[in-house]
């Protein structure tokens, strides 16, 4: 599927998973939600339909206040303060 990008030794699995989760949760909540939706729905559709879904979700996401905040934070070299809007 191409989703696995890390492997952990059994003794490091919990700490590694928690670190990955913290990284995901530091991102914009709308972006995370749309990413999960694209993955879930994309598994049950054709490649072309999955790409259309991804483009549609990206278009919606691009209009959010969180996207503007993320871009401003990047340009200002600071941590973003996402609001879920």
C-alpha positions in Angstrom: 0.0 0.0 0.0 3.0 2.3 0.4 1.8 3.7 3.8 4.5 2.1 6.0 7.6 4.3 6.3 9.0 3.2 9.7 9.7 -0.1 11.4 10.5 -0.3 15.1 12.2 -2.9 17.2 9.6 -4.4 19.6 11.1 -2.7 22.6 10.9 0.7 20.8 7.4 0.3 19.4 5.4 2.2 22.0 7.8 5.1 22.2 8.2 5.3 18.4 4.4 5.1 17.8 3.8 7.8 20.4 6.4 10.1 18.7 4.7 9.5 15.3 1.3 10.2 16.8 2.5 13.5 18.3 3.8 14.6 14.9 0.5 13.8 13.3 -1.4 15.6 16.0 0.7 18.7 15.6 -0.6 19.2 12.1 -3.8 20.9 11.2 -6.9 18.9 12.4 -8.8 19.5 9.1 -5.8 18.3 7.1 -5.4 15.2 9.2 -9.1 14.4 8.9 -9.1 14.8 5.1 -6.0 12.7 4.8 -7.7 9.9 6.8 -10.8 10.3 4.7 -8.8 10.1 1.4 -7.0 6.9 2.6 -10.2 5.2 3.8 -12.3 6.1 0.7 -9.5 5.7 -1.7 -9.1 2.0 -0.8 -12.5 1.3 -2.1 -12.4 3.2 -5.4 -10.5 3.4 -8.7 -7.3 5.4 -9.0 -9.0 8.1 -11.1 -11.8 8.5 -8.6 -9.3 8.5 -5.7 -7.3 11.3 -7.4 -10.5 13.3 -7.9 -11.4 12.9 -4.3 -7.9 14.0 -3.2 -8.1 17.1 -5.5 -11.6 17.9 -4.1 -10.4 17.6 -0.5 -7.3 19.7 -1.2 -9.4 22.4 -2.8 -11.6 22.6 0.2 -8.6 22.5 2.6 -7.0 25.4 0.7 -9.8 27.7 1.7 -9.5 27.1 5.4 -8.1 29.5 8.1 -5.8 26.7 9.2 -4.1 26.6 5.8 -3.5 30.4 6.0 -2.2 30.0 9.5 0.1 27.1 8.4 1.6 29.1 5.6 2.0 32.2 7.7 3.7 30.2 10.4 6.1 28.6 7.9 7.0 32.0 6.4 7.4 33.5 9.9 9.5 30.5 11.1 7.2 29.8 14.0 4.9 27.0 15.2 1.5 27.1 13.7 -1.5 27.5 16.0 -4.3 25.6 14.3 -7.9 26.2 15.2 -9.7 23.6 13.1 -11.4 26.3 11.0 
